[in-house]
Amino acid sequence: MPAPAPRVWEVRTTTANESSTMQGCEDPRPQTEKGLEMRLAMFLCVGILLMGAIGCLEPRSPDVASTDPVAEDSAEGQRVPGEEFLRGLFTYMADAALFEDCATGRRYPVAMEAGYLELERAYLEQRSEPGAPLLVIIRAGVEKRPPMEGDGEIDTIVVEGFEAAFPGEHCNGE
């Protein structure tokens, strides 16, 4: 039995200055087949939207685990100097600023220069109480600097810019 001939449709539009005609054919497939395709397309669209929504449920921050921006140069957790994004706990009390790096657990003194003041202001506004740690993301580098006491040089965080704060959160996501 030959396939039924598709029905032809025609649309005519007329405006004050021109007239046009469009012609086409109806899809010869059965209605159930077209409905299945529509349901499949809708399912795929909803799936894509859900995958995007799931990824957006938590705030995005630099992925410290997969792209640790300040690479370790030894198994002891020594950092390579340079400006990078760092995620960690910042505390400030009695003119002493400390940063605990979430990626390594290492604590560093923070130099009070460059972009430091912006970080301190955010800390004073968003901390839960004086001396309490505040989870932050900063643009910073680790440089060798003289310690507050003693000789030699120690690794020190030099803040270039404050990016974000997450009051009430800690490195482990709690």
MDAnalysis code that builds the backbone (N, CA, C; Angstrom):
import MDAnalysis as mda
import numpy as np

u = mda.Universe.empty(522, n_residues=174, atom_resindex=np.repeat(np.arange(174), 3), trajectory=True)
u.add_TopologyAttr("name", ["N", "CA", "C"] * 174)
u.add_TopologyAttr("resid", np.arange(1, 175))
u.add_TopologyAttr("resname", ["MET", "PRO", "ALA", "PRO", "ALA", "PRO", "ARG", "VAL", "TRP", "GLU", "VAL", "ARG", "THR", "THR", "THR", "ALA", "ASN", "GLU", "SER", "SER", "THR", "MET", "GLN", "GLY", "CYS", "GLU", "ASP", "PRO", "ARG", "PRO", "GLN", "THR", "GLU", "LYS", "GLY", "LEU", "GLU", "MET", "ARG", "LEU", "ALA", "MET", "PHE", "LEU", "CYS", "VAL", "GLY", "ILE", "LEU", "LEU", "MET", "GLY", "ALA", "ILE", "GLY", "CYS", "LEU", "GLU", "PRO", "ARG", "SER", "PRO", "ASP", "VAL", "ALA", "SER", "THR", "ASP", "PRO", "VAL", "ALA", "GLU", "ASP", "SER", "ALA", "GLU", "GLY", "GLN", "ARG", "VAL", "PRO", "GLY", "GLU", "GLU", "PHE", "LEU", "ARG", "GLY", "LEU", "PHE", "THR", "TYR", "MET", "ALA", "ASP", "ALA", "ALA", "LEU", "PHE", "GLU", "ASP", "CYS", "ALA", "THR", "GLY", "ARG", "ARG", "TYR", "PRO", "VAL", "ALA", "MET", "GLU", "ALA", "GLY", "TYR", "LEU", "GLU", "LEU", "GLU", "ARG", "ALA", "TYR", "LEU", "GLU", "GLN", "ARG", "SER", "GLU", "PRO", "GLY", "ALA", "PRO", "LEU", "LEU", "VAL", "ILE", "ILE", "ARG", "ALA", "GLY", "VAL", "GLU", "LYS", "ARG", "PRO", "PRO", "MET", "GLU", "GLY", "ASP", "GLY", "GLU", "ILE", "ASP", "THR", "ILE", "VAL", "VAL", "GLU", "GLY", "PHE", "GLU", "ALA", "ALA", "PHE", "PRO", "GLY", "GLU", "HIS", "CYS", "ASN", "GLY", "GLU"])
u.atoms.positions = np.array([
    [0.857, -1.177, 0.000],
    [0.000, 0.000, 0.000],
    [0.900, 1.236, 0.000],
    [0.711, 2.139, -0.914],
    [1.552, 3.330, -1.001],
    [1.259, 4.266, 0.169],
    [2.309, 5.035, 0.562],
    [2.161, 5.997, 1.649],
    [1.188, 7.088, 1.226],
    [0.378, 7.561, 2.171],
    [-0.571, 8.615, 1.807],
    [0.188, 9.869, 1.385],
    [-0.373, 10.555, 0.429],
    [0.246, 11.791, -0.069],
    [0.154, 12.854, 1.024],
    [1.245, 13.583, 1.256],
    [1.191, 14.630, 2.274],
    [0.245, 15.744, 1.866],
    [-0.415, 16.302, 2.855],
    [-1.311, 17.423, 2.575],
    [-0.477, 18.685, 2.412],
    [-0.836, 19.484, 1.467],
    [-0.128, 20.733, 1.199],
    [-0.870, 21.851, 1.895],
    [-0.130, 22.786, 2.457],
    [-0.728, 23.957, 3.093],
    [-0.167, 25.204, 2.448],
    [-0.900, 26.262, 2.559],
    [-0.477, 27.517, 1.947],
    [-0.906, 28.659, 2.854],
    [-0.008, 29.626, 3.026],
    [-0.310, 30.806, 3.832],
    [-0.057, 32.027, 2.974],
    [-1.034, 32.903, 2.940],
    [-0.877, 34.138, 2.165],
    [-0.941, 35.326, 3.118],
    [0.003, 36.229, 2.969],
    [-0.024, 37.456, 3.760],
    [0.009, 38.635, 2.817],
    [-0.729, 39.636, 3.184],
    [-0.786, 40.824, 2.343],
    [-0.644, 42.043, 3.238],
    [0.242, 42.945, 2.829],
    [0.377, 44.229, 3.512],
    [0.074, 45.311, 2.494],
    [0.165, 46.550, 2.905],
    [-0.160, 47.650, 2.009],
    [0.739, 47.660, 0.776],
    [1.993, 47.279, 0.900],
    [2.932, 47.390, -0.219],
    [3.339, 46.071, -0.853],
    [3.095, 44.946, -0.200],
    [3.548, 43.683, -0.783],
    [2.643, 42.537, -0.370],
    [2.790, 41.463, -1.102],
    [2.021, 40.258, -0.847],
    [2.988, 39.085, -0.912],
    [2.816, 38.104, -0.047],
    [3.693, 36.938, -0.103],
    [2.884, 35.684, 0.162],
    [3.416, 34.579, -0.345],
    [2.766, 33.289, -0.185],
    [3.827, 32.274, 0.233],
    [3.502, 31.479, 1.247],
    [4.375, 30.388, 1.659],
    [3.612, 29.093, 1.491],
    [4.312, 28.080, 0.989],
    [3.698, 26.772, 0.838],
    [4.554, 25.745, 1.563],
    [3.947, 24.669, 1.975],
    [4.681, 23.610, 2.640],
    [3.867, 22.345, 2.659],
    [4.449, 21.336, 3.240],
    [3.779, 20.042, 3.345],
    [3.679, 19.659, 4.808],
    [2.603, 18.960, 5.128],
    [2.492, 18.413, 6.472],
    [3.415, 17.228, 6.595],
    [3.843, 16.964, 7.794],
    [4.683, 15.808, 8.061],
    [3.829, 14.562, 7.854],
    [4.261, 13.638, 6.969],
    [3.428, 12.460, 6.680],
    [3.478, 11.398, 7.779],
    [4.349, 11.547, 8.787],
    [4.433, 10.540, 9.836],
    [3.168, 10.549, 10.694],
    [2.867, 9.408, 11.290],
    [1.685, 9.346, 12.165],
    [1.856, 10.275, 13.375],
    [0.748, 10.761, 13.890],
    [0.749, 11.694, 15.016],
    [1.458, 11.106, 16.234],
    [1.328, 9.805, 16.487],
    [1.958, 9.189, 17.663],
    [3.477, 9.256, 17.566],
    [4.031, 9.100, 16.370],
    [5.480, 9.174, 16.183],
    [5.979, 10.591, 16.452],
    [5.248, 11.587, 15.978],
    [5.637, 12.979, 16.235],
    [5.516, 13.298, 17.723],
    [4.526, 12.754, 18.412],
    [4.350, 12.981, 19.845],
    [5.489, 12.393, 20.643],
    [5.953, 11.219, 20.232],
    [7.078, 10.586, 20.900],
    [8.339, 11.444, 20.762],
    [8.580, 11.967, 19.572],
    [9.739, 12.838, 19.358],
    [9.641, 14.096, 20.224],
    [8.463, 14.649, 20.323],
    [8.283, 15.859, 21.136],
    [8.541, 15.556, 22.611],
    [8.031, 14.418, 23.097],
    [8.265, 14.048, 24.493],
    [9.753, 13.815, 24.752],
    [10.440, 13.161, 23.827],
    [11.866, 12.918, 23.975],
    [12.640, 14.249, 23.995],
    [12.295, 15.148, 23.095],
    [12.951, 16.455, 23.061],
    [12.699, 17.215, 24.359],
    [11.471, 17.159, 24.855],
    [11.132, 17.840, 26.106],
    [11.913, 17.226, 27.270],
    [12.013, 15.904, 27.305],
    [12.761, 15.209, 28.348],
    [14.225, 15.634, 28.335],
    [14.823, 15.699, 27.151],
    [16.216, 16.124, 27.041],
    [16.403, 17.561, 27.515],
    [15.497, 18.447, 27.140],
    [15.586, 19.850, 27.566],
    [15.475, 19.977, 29.084],
    [14.528, 19.266, 29.676],
    [14.364, 19.311, 31.131],
    [15.610, 18.745, 31.813],
    [16.158, 17.665, 31.272],
    [17.376, 17.075, 31.840],
    [18.533, 18.046, 31.806],
    [18.704, 18.740, 30.698],
    [19.787, 19.721, 30.576],
    [19.583, 20.855, 31.565],
    [18.343, 21.328, 31.692],
    [18.057, 22.403, 32.642],
    [18.335, 21.953, 34.075],
    [17.936, 20.726, 34.414],
    [18.188, 20.222, 35.765],
    [19.678, 20.084, 36.051],
    [20.438, 19.605, 35.074],
    [21.883, 19.488, 35.285],
    [22.490, 20.865, 35.532],
    [22.025, 21.868, 34.809],
    [22.517, 23.225, 35.033],
    [22.102, 23.754, 36.388],
    [20.877, 23.466, 36.810],
    [20.389, 23.956, 38.104],
    [21.129, 23.300, 39.255],
    [21.422, 22.015, 39.137],
    [22.141, 21.332, 40.202],
    [23.517, 21.952, 40.380],
    [24.163, 22.314, 39.292],
    [25.470, 22.940, 39.372],
    [25.418, 24.331, 39.958],
    [24.241, 24.955, 39.968],
    [24.111, 26.322, 40.463],
    [23.600, 26.387, 41.890],
    [23.340, 25.258, 42.534],
    [22.798, 25.293, 43.880],
    [23.796, 25.824, 44.895],
    [25.077, 25.566, 44.702],
    [26.091, 26.035, 45.632],
    [26.851, 27.176, 44.990],
    [27.239, 28.175, 45.779],
    [27.988, 29.274, 45.182],
    [29.297, 28.774, 44.599],
    [29.647, 29.331, 43.465],
    [30.879, 28.943, 42.802],
    [32.044, 29.725, 43.361],
    [33.113, 29.035, 43.544],
    [34.357, 29.655, 43.953],
    [35.463, 28.917, 43.241],
    [36.632, 29.459, 43.214],
    [37.704, 28.725, 42.548],
    [37.820, 27.325, 43.122],
    [37.932, 26.334, 42.255],
    [37.989, 24.946, 42.663],
    [39.386, 24.656, 43.188],
    [39.527, 24.743, 44.487],
    [40.829, 24.619, 45.120],
    [41.387, 23.212, 44.938],
    [40.532, 22.203, 44.987],
    [41.020, 20.833, 44.928],
    [41.598, 20.482, 43.560],
    [40.924, 20.888, 42.471],
    [41.376, 20.458, 41.165],
    [42.369, 21.420, 40.536],
    [42.288, 22.681, 40.864],
    [43.222, 23.644, 40.292],
    [43.797, 24.486, 41.408],
    [44.453, 23.841, 42.342],
    [45.048, 24.569, 43.458],
    [45.907, 25.669, 42.881],
    [45.484, 26.933, 43.016],
    [46.131, 28.018, 42.298],
    [47.544, 28.319, 42.746],
    [47.901, 27.957, 43.939],
    [49.271, 28.156, 44.376],
    [49.846, 26.766, 44.554],
    [50.577, 26.327, 43.568],
    [51.035, 24.937, 43.537],
    [52.052, 24.658, 44.633],
    [52.017, 23.424, 45.119],
    [53.001, 23.016, 46.113],
    [54.267, 22.599, 45.377],
    [55.425, 22.979, 45.901],
    [56.666, 22.580, 45.258],
    [57.374, 21.468, 46.011],
    [56.754, 20.976, 47.079],
    [57.313, 19.818, 47.775],
    [56.218, 19.152, 48.573],
    [56.517, 17.977, 49.087],
    [55.526, 17.251, 49.875],
    [55.272, 17.925, 51.214],
    [56.121, 18.856, 51.608],
    [55.961, 19.542, 52.887],
    [54.962, 20.693, 52.809],
    [54.371, 20.935, 51.642],
    [53.379, 21.994, 51.512],
    [53.974, 23.373, 51.295],
    [55.218, 23.448, 50.829],
    [55.817, 24.747, 50.527],
    [55.114, 25.319, 49.301],
    [54.867, 26.613, 49.318],
    [54.155, 27.264, 48.232],
    [55.108, 27.968, 47.287],
    [54.702, 28.044, 46.035],
    [55.451, 28.798, 45.035],
    [54.904, 30.215, 45.037],
    [55.760, 31.238, 45.145],
    [55.266, 32.613, 45.167],
    [54.545, 32.977, 43.872],
    [53.617, 33.902, 43.982],
    [52.886, 34.401, 42.828],
    [51.475, 34.766, 43.213],
    [50.869, 35.650, 42.440],
    [49.502, 36.074, 42.739],
    [48.521, 35.037, 42.224],
    [47.691, 34.514, 43.115],
    [46.714, 33.481, 42.785],
    [45.475, 33.685, 43.649],
    [44.422, 32.884, 43.385],
    [43.257, 32.875, 44.259],
    [43.531, 31.894, 45.391],
    [43.313, 32.334, 46.608],
    [43.477, 31.479, 47.770],
    [42.176, 31.470, 48.553],
    [41.812, 30.311, 49.071],
    [40.613, 30.152, 49.892],
    [41.075, 29.708, 51.265],
    [40.648, 30.438, 52.297],
    [41.079, 30.065, 53.629],
    [40.406, 30.875, 54.709],
    [40.813, 30.598, 55.950],
    [40.248, 31.268, 57.119],
    [41.152, 32.431, 57.516],
    [40.553, 33.613, 57.554],
    [41.286, 34.823, 57.924],
    [40.881, 35.223, 59.335],
    [41.879, 35.560, 60.164],
    [41.606, 36.092, 61.499],
    [42.467, 37.330, 61.708],
    [41.927, 38.234, 62.512],
    [42.644, 39.467, 62.821],
    [42.362, 39.822, 64.270],
    [43.438, 40.025, 65.024],
    [43.267, 40.431, 66.413],
    [44.558, 41.089, 66.881],
    [44.430, 42.219, 67.550],
    [45.556, 42.927, 68.152],
    [46.679, 43.164, 67.144],
    [46.318, 43.693, 65.983],
    [47.278, 44.018, 64.927],
    [48.045, 42.808, 64.396],
    [47.489, 41.627, 64.554],
    [48.082, 40.419, 63.984],
    [47.053, 39.776, 63.056],
    [47.433, 39.629, 61.785],
    [46.543, 39.023, 60.799],
    [47.111, 37.675, 60.377],
    [46.258, 36.645, 60.377],
    [46.685, 35.300, 59.994],
    [45.733, 34.737, 58.948],
    [46.266, 33.912, 58.067],
    [45.487, 33.251, 57.017],
    [45.824, 31.767, 57.059],
    [44.785, 30.917, 57.223],
    [44.968, 29.472, 57.173],
    [44.459, 28.965, 55.834],
    [45.340, 28.456, 55.018],
    [45.023, 27.983, 53.676],
    [44.190, 26.703, 53.750],
    [42.996, 26.715, 53.150],
    [42.133, 25.528, 53.178],
    [42.751, 24.357, 52.426],
    [43.534, 24.617, 51.393],
    [44.098, 23.533, 50.587],
    [45.169, 22.753, 51.336],
    [45.933, 23.425, 52.186],
    [47.061, 22.755, 52.848],
    [46.933, 22.713, 54.365],
    [46.078, 23.557, 54.941],
    [45.966, 23.656, 56.387],
    [47.080, 24.482, 57.011],
    [47.940, 25.027, 56.175],
    [49.076, 25.804, 56.659],
    [48.660, 27.216, 57.035],
    [49.246, 27.755, 58.092],
    [48.934, 29.115, 58.551],
    [50.061, 30.055, 58.151],
    [49.680, 31.252, 57.706],
    [50.631, 32.260, 57.264],
    [50.316, 33.591, 57.931],
    [51.316, 34.386, 58.255],
    [51.051, 35.775, 58.619],
    [50.645, 36.522, 57.352],
    [49.909, 37.612, 57.523],
    [49.448, 38.405, 56.379],
    [50.100, 39.774, 56.450],
    [50.757, 40.169, 55.355],
    [51.390, 41.488, 55.289],
    [50.306, 42.559, 55.208],
    [50.470, 43.629, 55.954],
    [49.476, 44.709, 55.973],
    [49.861, 45.769, 54.951],
    [49.721, 45.382, 53.677],
    [50.073, 46.257, 52.565],
    [49.240, 45.866, 51.356],
    [49.429, 46.587, 50.276],
    [48.736, 46.331, 49.009],
    [47.217, 46.262, 49.243],
    [46.564, 45.137, 48.946],
    [45.112, 45.016, 49.061],
    [44.631, 44.555, 50.423],
    [45.499, 44.582, 51.414],
    [45.144, 44.081, 52.746],
    [43.969, 44.832, 53.374],
    [43.937, 46.145, 53.232],
    [42.922, 46.952, 53.921],
    [41.503, 46.543, 53.521],
    [41.295, 46.208, 52.259],
    [39.981, 45.752, 51.785],
    [39.576, 44.447, 52.496],
    [40.522, 43.544, 52.674],
    [40.268, 42.288, 53.387],
    [39.934, 42.555, 54.849],
    [40.682, 43.424, 55.490],
    [40.423, 43.723, 56.901],
    [39.047, 44.348, 57.086],
    [38.671, 45.258, 56.201],
    [37.333, 45.883, 56.298],
    [36.233, 44.831, 56.176],
    [36.366, 43.930, 55.209],
    [35.362, 42.878, 55.028],
    [35.301, 41.995, 56.277],
    [36.451, 41.685, 56.837],
    [36.507, 40.863, 58.049],
    [35.781, 41.554, 59.201],
    [36.076, 42.836, 59.423],
    [35.460, 43.566, 60.541],
    [33.949, 43.679, 60.376],
    [33.467, 43.747, 59.139],
    [32.025, 43.844, 58.882],
    [31.310, 42.497, 58.983],
    [31.972, 41.398, 58.636],
    [31.270, 40.122, 58.479],
    [31.637, 39.046, 59.511],
    [32.618, 39.278, 60.356],
    [33.001, 38.274, 61.356],
    [31.871, 38.070, 62.352],
    [31.846, 36.910, 62.986],
    [30.795, 36.627, 63.965],
    [31.106, 37.264, 65.313],
    [32.393, 37.374, 65.652],
    [32.830, 38.008, 66.896],
    [34.314, 38.341, 66.744],
    [34.846, 39.218, 67.572],
    [36.264, 39.569, 67.464],
    [37.165, 38.334, 67.569],
    [38.102, 38.226, 66.645],
    [39.044, 37.115, 66.644],
    [38.527, 35.842, 66.008],
    [37.232, 35.806, 65.626],
    [36.662, 34.606, 65.007],
    [37.150, 34.486, 63.565],
    [37.375, 33.262, 63.086],
    [37.811, 33.095, 61.695],
    [36.675, 33.385, 60.715],
    [37.043, 33.895, 59.544],
    [36.095, 34.173, 58.470],
    [36.626, 33.531, 57.199],
    [35.814, 32.673, 56.583],
    [36.218, 32.038, 55.325],
    [36.196, 33.079, 54.221],
    [37.329, 33.215, 53.516],
    [37.456, 34.222, 52.460],
    [38.129, 33.627, 51.235],
    [37.939, 34.310, 50.120],
    [38.708, 34.053, 48.906],
    [39.420, 35.356, 48.592],
    [40.735, 35.266, 48.411],
    [41.539, 36.452, 48.140],
    [42.435, 36.194, 46.931],
    [42.824, 37.278, 46.274],
    [43.895, 37.223, 45.278],
    [45.157, 37.587, 46.033],
    [46.107, 36.698, 46.065],
    [47.282, 36.948, 46.893],
    [48.463, 36.137, 46.397],
    [49.599, 36.473, 46.938],
    [50.820, 35.728, 46.672],
    [51.475, 35.374, 47.991],
    [52.359, 34.405, 47.947],
    [53.125, 34.025, 49.122],
    [54.559, 34.474, 48.852],
    [55.061, 35.362, 49.707],
    [56.405, 35.896, 49.537],
    [57.203, 35.715, 50.818],
    [58.500, 35.646, 50.667],
    [59.390, 35.568, 51.824],
    [59.520, 36.956, 52.424],
    [59.271, 37.060, 53.734],
    [59.361, 38.341, 54.445],
    [60.013, 38.119, 55.793],
    [60.615, 39.158, 56.383],
    [61.173, 39.005, 57.729],
    [60.046, 38.769, 58.733],
    [60.270, 37.918, 59.723],
    [59.232, 37.672, 60.733],
    [59.119, 38.850, 61.692],
    [58.031, 38.870, 62.480],
    [57.838, 39.921, 63.484],
    [58.973, 39.871, 64.506],
    [59.424, 38.678, 64.811],
    [60.528, 38.495, 65.764],
    [61.532, 37.527, 65.162],
    [62.784, 37.749, 65.408],
    [63.820, 36.821, 64.972],
    [64.412, 37.203, 63.626],
    [65.293, 36.346, 63.149],
    [66.004, 36.586, 61.902],
    [65.446, 35.718, 60.784],
    [65.980, 35.922, 59.597],
    [65.603, 35.112, 58.443],
    [64.357, 35.644, 57.758],
    [63.750, 34.787, 56.979],
    [62.533, 35.139, 56.259],
    [61.539, 33.998, 56.370],
    [60.265, 34.349, 56.363],
    [59.207, 33.337, 56.430],
    [58.196, 33.602, 55.321],
    [57.456, 32.574, 54.927],
    [56.395, 32.740, 53.940],
    [55.306, 33.622, 54.520],
    [54.916, 34.633, 53.756],
    [53.914, 35.603, 54.201],
    [52.929, 35.840, 53.064],
    [51.646, 35.911, 53.387],
    [50.611, 36.223, 52.396],
    [50.642, 37.723, 52.111],
    [50.702, 38.075, 50.818],
    [50.592, 39.465, 50.397],
    [49.308, 39.562, 49.573],
    [48.309, 40.236, 50.128],
    [46.982, 40.320, 49.514],
    [46.998, 41.359, 48.400],
    [46.538, 40.937, 47.217],
    [46.380, 41.874, 46.099],
    [44.933, 42.345, 45.995],
    [43.995, 41.511, 46.411],
    [42.590, 41.891, 46.350],
    [41.704, 40.921, 47.112],
    [40.622, 41.452, 47.644],
    [39.614, 40.660, 48.349],
    [38.551, 40.267, 47.327],
    [38.152, 38.995, 47.324],
    [37.156, 38.514, 46.363],
    [35.799, 38.236, 47.004],
    [35.763, 37.453, 48.087],
    [34.477, 37.063, 48.674],
    [34.687, 36.589, 50.107],
    [33.605, 36.679, 50.900],
    [33.607, 36.166, 52.270],
    [32.382, 35.291, 52.457],
    [32.516, 34.286, 53.312],
    [31.432, 33.345, 53.572],
    [31.262, 33.192, 55.081],
    [30.550, 34.140, 55.717],
    [30.380, 34.103, 57.174],
    [29.742, 32.799, 57.635],
    [30.252, 32.261, 58.743],
    [29.686, 31.053, 59.316],
    [30.145, 29.765, 58.657],
    [30.945, 29.849, 57.589],
    [31.426, 28.639, 56.920],
    [32.881, 28.396, 57.270],
    [33.300, 27.152, 57.054],
    [34.679, 26.757, 57.341],
    [35.252, 26.051, 56.130],
    [36.517, 25.726, 56.173],
    [37.185, 25.078, 55.046],
    [36.511, 23.782, 54.606],
    [36.012, 23.012, 55.556],
    [35.422, 21.715, 55.223],
    [33.974, 21.822, 54.758],
    [33.469, 23.029, 54.549],
    [32.126, 23.227, 54.021],
    [31.031, 23.309, 55.070],
    [31.343, 23.216, 56.324],
    [30.311, 23.278, 57.380],
    [29.897, 24.703, 57.631],
])
